């Protein structure tokens, strides 16, 4: 599957699973030449085609395609510049995740063993005005230690070695956010004990 085809596939998957609506969000992949394929601005990810994908250099200069670069490219650019191990970024607005982000609540309670082993804690970046340099600045202290960050009053950004990895992070965290939401309606999550965490830590070794 070509990189453009991957973007189309996961864009439609995000749209179908309601992680994005209308023209929200953006998805990108870095090439071996350090160029980036990214969804163009104002494109519906559920109806994405090859003409809606543009190729840019790491600074955002268009190399291929006729679309306009997204105002949120600064977020993608910053992640790629800080993390040489990262080749794919998804910025989305899943309902439950964005509800927590809008309420100013990080998903940092240690409740599920799988989440703890895989993520540790999922932090919340401070509010940043969309499309400005405030956005990359807001994740500067988090980007190297986490592959998923809630963006206050905004949504979520996930990133990984592949687009599949970034997508699965989005899906897994949205499920975690939904379960956390309902758990709080039922009286609150029961946190894992220190002894339980120690056993999980042993599994990491």
N, C-alpha and C positions, 0 to 999 in steps of 0.2 A: 504494500500500500504506500503510495506517495505521501509526502508530508502534507500536501494540500488536501489529499483525500482523508488523512487522519483528522485534520482540522474540521472538515465537513462532517465526518462521522461523529466526532465527539461534540461538536456544536449542536447537532440535531439531537443527540442523546441528552445533553444538558437542557435543551428546550423541551423535549418530550417529558423529562422528569421534573419540569417546572423549576429548574435552578435558574432559569432566565425567562424573561417575558419581553415581548415586543422587540426592541432593538437594544436591550440591556446587555451589559457584559462584553467581554472580549477574550479571545483565545490566541495563543501564539506558540510557535515552535522555533527553536534555534537550529540552524544548519551547522555542518562541520566547518563551513567557511566563516562562521560567526555572523551570518546574516539571519534575518528573522522573517518567517512567514506569519502574518497576523490578520485577523479579521478586520475588515475596513470599518470605518465609523458608520453609524446609522444603518447597520445591516441586521436583519432578523436572523438569528442563529438557527431557527427552525426551518428556514427556507434558503440556507446558505448554498451558494454555488461557487465554482472556481473563480468566477469574475469578481467575487466579493472578498477575495484574499489578495493581499498585497505583499510584496517582498521588500524589506527595507534593510539598511545597514544598522549597526548597533546604535547609531545616533538618531535613527528615525528617518533618514533620507530615502525616498522611494527609489527602488531599483527596478521593480517590475510591477505592473498593474496600474489601474487608473483610479482606484478608490482613494478616499481621504483617510489618513492615519487617525486612529482613535485618540481622543484627548487623554485616555488613560494609558497610552503607551509608555509614559514616564514611569509608571509602576513596573511594567514588564522590563523595561530597559534597566532599571535600577537592580532588580532581582538578578538579571543575567550578568550584570557587571559585578555584583557582589558574590555571586555563587557560580563558579566555573563548572560545578558538577550538575547544574540545572539546565535542562534543554526544553522545558515546556512549562507554560504558565496559564492558569485559568482564573479569570476574575468573574465571579458570579454573584447572584442575589437570591440564594435559596431562602424559602419563607421562614423556617424556624431559625436558621443561622442568623438571618438579617434581623429577626425579632430580638434575639439576644444582643446583637450588635447595636441595635437601636435603643435598647434598654440600658446599654452600657455594662453588660454582663459578659465576662469572659467565660469560656467553657473550660475552666481550670479546676473543677472539682474532680477528684480521683474516685471514680465510681465503677467503671468497667475495666476489667483486666486487659482486654484487647486494646482499648484506647490508651491506657497507661503504657503498655508495652510498645505501642506503635508511635504514639505522639508525645507521651508525657502529659503536658498541659497544652491547651490551645489558647494562646493569648489574645488580648484585645488591644489593637493599636489605637492611639488617641485620634480624635476626630481631625480630619484634614479636608480642606476644600477640594472637591473633585477637579481634576485636570491641572492642578497647580503643583508646584514643587513640594507643597506640604505633604502630598501623598507619599512619595518615597521617603521623605524625612520622618513620617509617622511610623514607618516600619524599620527604620535604621538600626534600632537596638534589638530587633527581634529576628531579622531576616536570616542571620547566620545560624541561629539555634533552632529554628522552626521551619517546617515546610508547609504550614498552614497558619494563616493569621486572620482573625476577625477584624474588619475595618469599621470603626465606630460610625453608626448612623449611615452605613453604606452597604456592607456585604461581606464577601469572603474572597481571599486570594489563596490559591494552592499552587504548588509547583513541585516538579519532580524531574527525574532523568528522562521520562517519557510522558507523552500526553495521556496515555492510559493510567500511569501512576498518579498524575495530577487529577484526573477525573475521579479515580477511585477514592482519593482523599476527600474530594468534594462530597461524594455520595456517602461515604462513611461518617463524615462530620455532620452532615445534615440529619442522618439517622440518629446520631448521638444527641444532637440538639433537640430533635423531636421527642426522644425518650426522656431527656432531661426536663423538657417542658411539662410533659404529662406527669413525671415523677413529682415535680413540685406542686402540681395540682392535687396530688395524693398525699401531700404532707412533707415532701422533700426527699432528696436522695439519701441513701445510707452510704456514707463514705467508707472506702476500704481502710482497714486498720493498719497500723505500722507493721504489725507482724505479717499481715497479708501482703503488704507492699514489699517487705523483705524477701518473701518467697518469690514474688514476681521478679525482683531485681536479680535473684539467683538464676532465673531463666535467661537473663540477658547475657550472662557470662559464658 
